[in-house]
């Protein structure tokens, strides 16, 4: 009797690490599920449970040390801190004492005692004001999960260990950094998780180790069984369960192309980004998390062209202090060892959410056009001054620039510069070390500032073109609205003319112009932007190899005239774009 063929199922999640994987699944369930409150009746049971906990603690510590010792020296400096964090947590005296106390005095089972201690720590973390520390509850959870796994070792509970995952796609509820390292050494092909986010330590590791990964796929462990065949598209966040022949063939071709391309890209990373007609191009990166610095190969980049400072303000009910910001920014600057770091001042509003407790004024009906970017900062000067002082102090340790977002008028620039001057005076009066020579630039993301770029160029030190917002404002569409985002077209001639106008203004007044939107890391735009005269790109670190490859193989003399036709909305625009990219 023939089995009915299963129909493909398509799921979506949050992409955290690019890449394609095709293969069979392995379910790994962690977490603290099915832990029941258990009271120990006999005194001898208490002794047994204490011994059981001590053994589980030792096993967990041994596991972490074993994983740490297996890390190759070439990558050890980048990821060792994640494991050291877990080792410190598991050896914390209060953590151990509280668990043992629950077993002895409350007569709880070891499992329940560990679980209760986790809940207690979690509650205390929620009251913390330091955003970075507050978000590290996931580290505590991962350590607790490891201990519980070892406590359950003799309970015949399946699917808790990362074993037999060679060439398998791991499907899990949650994965710790230690688990990611084990999965990497066990040669798993991809990871899909129910929980997690882009900024978690585990996600940062998967990107560093180039393991295709998607998170936030609810109930994935219930929808898939061991050895089900699936496809994961880590770039688009797509999962195909029970793929048909057509889907497999399509993704196998992509896999092969990516493999061949990767070999070539590795060989060019040490080379300077110079076009065939001898133009030196600057390649910088966009970052938003200090943790991403640990994975960054600074020798292959020219600096940080956009450091988004919003993360330090997110997921909290107050604003970070000057000192908290200074300590964060200082680490970023020191890590870059003298290379340029451009800090964008606070840009909240629109698609950058703000907790209700720190919102200023009424909730906007259209936040994309409301109190956001520099408007927010000038309306909340104490907040702005604290951030500027933190950046100026961090600038004492390297080459720092300040970038003002969402600029629409010259008066905003002058107002901001006056506040920066005041921040310097405040720091001088307190005798704080800071840099008095920090370039001030603006994000060009509003059509009016792109049109008036020549006027702005007389008052600032550099431009950075934010194409994500520039496109949506120029075309009057909401790029996060599924009903109209089909109109989001960076190739629109109006958009290209705005970008070209900014580049020309920069050249005329001899100020640097960079582009830091999605277009910078999109290979379809590289030659077009080079033909416009752009000489500085800032993008996600993973995009740099392919962009560099295109730059090395480009002669701008050969397509500059074609680019002019594209900008001027030539009837054959699509054909011309294909020609310069061929």
N, C-alpha and C positions, 0 to 999 in steps of 0.2 A: 504493500500500500504506500503510495506516494505522500510525503509530508507536504502540507501547504507551505508555499514559499512566503516568508515573512515580508511584509511591506516595509520600506524604509521609513524611519522616523527621524525627523530633523528637530534638534534642540538648539537653543542659543544660550550663551553665557558671556561672561566678561573675559575678554582676551587679556592675558597677562604675559604671555611669552609666545612669540611667533613660531611657525613651523607646521609642517604637515606630518601626520602619523596615520598609518593604516595597519590595523591588527586586531588581535583578540584582547579581551579585557581581563583584568584581575581586580576583584573587589577587595578593598582594604577598609575595614571599619574601625575607627578609633572612637574618640569621644567618651562621654560618661553616661552612656545609655544603660538602662535597665539596672541601675544601682539602687538597691533597696536598703532601707534602714534596717539594721540588724543589731540586736542587743545580745551581748555575751553574758551568759548565765553563770558559768563556772569560772573561778579564779584561774584555773589552769588554761581555760580558753583564752583568757587575757594574755597570759604568757606566750601562748602559741601565736596569737595574733600580732603581738609585738615582734616576735621573731620573724614572722611572715613579712611584716612591714620592713624590718631591717634588711631582710634578704632581697626584697623587691627594690629597696632604695639602693643597695649595693649593686644589684644587677643593672639598674638604670644608669648609675654612675659609670659602671664598667662599659656599658654600651656606648655612652657618649664619648668616653675616652678612647675607645676602640675606633669609633668613627673619626674622631679627631686625628688619631695617629695614621689613619689611612689616607688623609688628604695629601695630595701631591704638593711638594714645596712650591711649585710654580703658581699654585692658586691659593696656597695656605693663607697668605697675608690678607687676601680679600674676604675670606669667609670664616676664618677662625673665631672672629668676635661673636658670631651667632652661637656657636657651640659653647664658648666661654660664658656667655650669658646664661645658658641653660645649666651649665655646671655650677655656676655661682648660686643660681636659684635652688638647685637640688641640695646644696650644702648649707643653705641658710639655716642658722641655728633656731630662729623663731619658728620657721616653717616646720622643721623636724620636731621641735619641742611641742608645738600645738597639736600635731597629729598624734604623737605618743600620749599626750595628756588626754585627748579624747578617747583613746583606746583604754587607758588605765582608769580614768576618773568617770567618764560617761559610759564606759563599757560598750563603746561602739565597735563594730568590725573595722578592720583596717581600710577596706574599700570605702565605707561610709565616712570614716574619719578624714581620709584624703579628700573625698568629694566635698565635705563640709568646709574644710580648710580652703579649698579652691573658691567656694562660694563666698567665704568671708573675705578673702583677698580681693575678689572681684568687686565686692561691695565697697571696699576701702578705695580701690582704684577709681571708682566712679566719682568719688568726692575730690579727687586731685585736680589741681589747676594746671599743672605742667602737662601740656598736650602729648609730648613725646612719651613720658612715663605712663600716662593714662592709656595710651594705645598699646603698651607692651603687655597687657593682660593676656594676649595671645601666647606670649612666651611662657607664662605661668601655666596656661591651659595645656600647652604641649608637654611640659614637664610632668604635670599631673596625669595626663593621658598615658605617658610612658610608664609611670609608676603603676597605674591601674592595670595596664596591659600585663605587667610582670606579676602583679598580685593575682591575676586571673589565669596565669600560665597553666595551672593544673586543672582548670575548670572545663577544658575541652571546648572553649569558645573559638569558633572559626573566624578566619579572615581578619586577624588583628596584626599579623606580621608581614613585613615586606619580603616575601620569599617567592622564588620561581617567577620573577617578573621580567626576565630577559626577553626583550622585544615585545613586551606586553604593555598595554595602555592601562595605567592604574586609575581605578575609579574609587574615590574615597569621600568620606564626609569631611575630613580635615587632615592636613599633613603638616608636620612640624619641619623646621629646617633640617633637623637630624634625619627625619624620614626622607626628605628630598635628597640628601647626600647619599643615603643608603640606596635609594631608587636609582640615583645617577650611577653609582658604582655597580649596581646590579643590572645596568644597561636597559632600564625601562625605556619605552619609546615616547611616552607622553603621560601627562597627568591631568585628570579632571576632578574637580572638587566641588562639593555642595556649598562650602563656606569659603571665606577668604576675600581679599581685595588686592588691588594693585600694589599697595604700599606695605603689605605684610612681608616679614622676613622671608617666608617661604616663596612668595611670588618673586621677590628680588633675586633669590637664589636660582629659581627656574630660568629667569632671564639670563643670569650670568652663565649658567651651564647649558643654555640653549636647549632646554627641554620644552617642547611645545606644551602649553598649559592654558587651561580655561577654568575659571572659578565661578562661584555663584550659580551653579546649576542645581536648583532645588530638587531634592528627592532622586538624584541621579543614581544613588546606590540601590534604590528600589525599582528603578526602571530598567536596569541592566543586570544581566546575570554573568557569572564567570564564563569566559570563552565566547561571549557574544562578539561578533565582528563589528567594528565601528571605524569611522574616519573622523579625525579631529583636524580642523583648520584653525590653528592657533592665531592666525592673523585676523580672521573675521569673527572668531568666537563661535564657529559653527561645529556641531556634532551630528554626524549621520549614523544612526543605528541601523543595522542590517542593510548596508548600502547595496545598490544594484550594480550590475557590471559597468554601466556607463559612468557612474560616479567614481567607481574604483579606477577605471582607465583614465579618467580626467585627472584625478588627484595623483595617480602614479606618475603621470607625465610631469606634473608640477614638481613632485618630489625629485625626479631625475634632473630636471632643469636646475632646481635649487642646489642640488649636490654638486653638479658640474660648476655652477657659478661660484659656489662657496670656495672651492679649491683655488679659483683664480683670485677671488677677493682677498684671501689670506695673504697671498704673495705680494699684494700692492699696498698693504696697510702702512708699511714703513716709509713709503715714498711721499714726498711733498705733493700737494694738490696743485699741479701746474699744467695748464692747457698746452696743446701742441704749439700754439702761437705765443708761448712763454708768459702767460698771465698767471700770477700767483693768486690762488683762491684760498680764502680763509674758511675752514670748516670747524664750527663750534657745536656745542650740544645744548639742548634744552633739558633742564632738570627741575624737579620739585621736591625731592626727598634727600636728606643728607645720607641716608643709607645707600642711595644709588651711587654715591661717590666711591664706596668701597669696591664696586664692580667696574669702575671706570678705568680704562687704560689711558691715563692722561697724556702719555707720550705720543699717542696717535691723534690728538685733537689740539686745536689752537686756543681753546678756552671754553668758558661757559657763556654762551650768547644770550641765554635767558634762564635765570633762576627764579622760578615762581615762588613767591614767599607766602602764598595763601595757605599752604598746608599747616603752617605754624599757628594759624588763626582758626583752623577748622576743628570740628568735633569738640568744642568747648563752650563754656558759658561766659567767658571773659576774654580780655585781650592779653596777649603775652607781654611780660615786662620788657623793658629795654635790655636788662641783663640776660634774660632768657634768649631774646633774639640775637644779641651780641654773641653769646656763646655758640649758637647755631651757625651764624654767618661766618664767624671766625674759623670754625672747622672747615667750612667750604673753601674759604680763601687760602688757608694753609695747605689744604690738600692739593690745590692747583699750582703751588710752588712758583708763583710769579706770573702765571698765565692769566689772561683777562677773565674776570668774573663780573657779569652784568646782573645786578639785582633789580628785578622789576618791583616797584613798590606795590603795596596792597591793591589787588584788583578783585574786589568782590562785588556781587550783584550779577544780574543776567543768569548765565548757566553756572556761576560760581556761587554756591549757596552760602548763606550766612545764618548762624544760629539766631533764633528769635531774640534771645537775651542781649545780643550785641548789635541788633539792627538799629539803624538811626532813622527816625522819622517813620511816616506811614509806609506800609507795604505797597510797592509800586504796582500799578496795573500792567505796565510793560517794563520789567526790570532791565531789559537790554538797552532801553533808551532812558533809563532813570538814573538814580544816584549810585553810580558805579565808577570804578577806576579812580582817577585823580579827583573826580567830583566828590567821591566819598571821603577821600583823604583831606581835601580842603574844607570839607564840612565837619571834619572830626580832627582838628589840628593837633590835639594832644597825642592822639594815636599815631598820626603821621610823624610828629616830632620824635616820638619814642623810636619809631622804626628807622628814621633817618639817622638818629644818633647812634643806634646799634650798627647800622651799615658803615657809617664814618669811622667808628671805632674798629670795626673789622678790617676796614681798608688800610689800617696801619700795618697790616701783615701781608699786603700783596697789592695786586693791580685791580682795583675795583672801579666799576662805573655804576651810576644810578640811572634807572630808566623809569620814566613816568608814563603810566598807561592812560588810554582813553582821552588824550589831549584833543581839544577842539578849538581852543582860542589861545592867542598869545598871552592874554591876561592870566590864564591858568598857569602858563609856564613861569611868568614873572612872579606870581603869587607863590608858587612852589619854590622857586629859587630864593625868595626872601625868607621862607620858612627854613630852608636848608642853611642859609646864612645864620639864622637865629639858632639853629641846632649847633652849629660850630661855635657860636659865642657861648652857649650853655656849657658845652664840653670844655672850652677853654677856661671858663670860670671855675669848673670843678677839677681842672688839671688832669683830665682824662687824655690818654694817648689816642690820637685819631689822625687821619689824613686830611689835610686841608686842600689837596689837589685831586679832587674826584670829578671826572667828567659827568656832565648831566645831559642825558639824551631823552628822546621821546619815542613812544610807540606810535607809528602811523597806522591807525586802524579805523579812522573815521574819514569818509570821503572828503570832507571839508579841509582836513589837515593835509591830505594827499594833494589836493588841488593847490593849496597855499604853501606847499613844501618850501618854496624859495624864501618865503617870509620867515618861516620857522627856522630855516637853516642859519639865519643871521643871529639867532638867540640860543641855540643849543650846540652841543659838541658832537652828537651823532644821531642817526635815525635807525630804528628797527621796524621793519614793516610786518605788522601782524595781519597776515592775509585771512585768517579764519574769520575775524570780525569784519575786516574790510570788505570781503566778498558779500557777507550777509547784509551789511549796511548799504553797500552800493546797489544791490539787487532787491532790497526791501523784502528779504525772506528770513524766516527763522530756521537756522540750520539744524536745530534739534526737533523740528516739527516734521513728523513723517509725511504729513499731507502735502507739504510744499517743498521738502528738501530736494526734490528732483530738479528744482530751479537753481539749486546751488551750483554755479558753474564758474570756476576760477578762470576758464578760458574765455569768458565773456570779454569782448574788446574794451568795454568801459572799465572793467577791473584791470586789464593789462595796461591801459593808458594811464590809470592812476598810479600803478606800480612804477611804470617807466618815468612818469613825471617826478616821482620821489628820487629815483636813482639819478636822474639828470640834475636835480636840484643839489643833491649831495656832491656831485662832481663839480658843479659850478662854484659852490662855496667851500669846496675842499673839506667836507666832513664825511666820515665813514657811513656807509649804508649797509645794513644787514637785513636779511629776511628770515623771520623765525616762525612763520606759520607752517601749516601742514605742507604747503607747496615746496618748502625748502627740502624736505625729505622724500619728495615724490619724483621718481626718475622721469616721469612724463614732462616735467617742467624745467629740468636742470638746464638743458641747452637753450631753451627759450629765455630763461633768466640770465644766462651767460651772455646771450646775444643782446640783451637789454643793457648790459654793462655791469650787472651785479657781481661783486667780488667777495661777498661774505654770506655764508649760509649757516643757519643754526637749526639743529634738528634733533630728533631722538637718536641716541648713540648707535642704535642698531642700524640706522639708515646710512651712516657715514660710508661704509665700504662700497656700497653700490653707487652712491653719488660720486665718490672719489674716482671710481672706475670710469664713469662717464666723463668727468672733468679731464682725466688723463688722455682720453681718446677724442677730445673735442678741439677743433680749430675754429675759434669764433669768427675768423675772417670769412669762412666758407658759408656761414648761415646768418650773418648779421643783416643782410639785405632781406632775407626771407622773414626774419623776425619782425622787421618793420612792416612788412605786408600783413603779417598775422595781427600785430597790434592795431593796424588801421582797418581791421575787419574785412580783409580780403574775402571775396566770395568763395575762394578755395581754401579757406582757413584750415579746415580739418586735414585736407590733403597736404598742406604746407607743414603742419605740425608733425604729421607722420613722416614727412621727408627729412626734417631736421633730426628726428629721433631714430631714423633708420641707420 
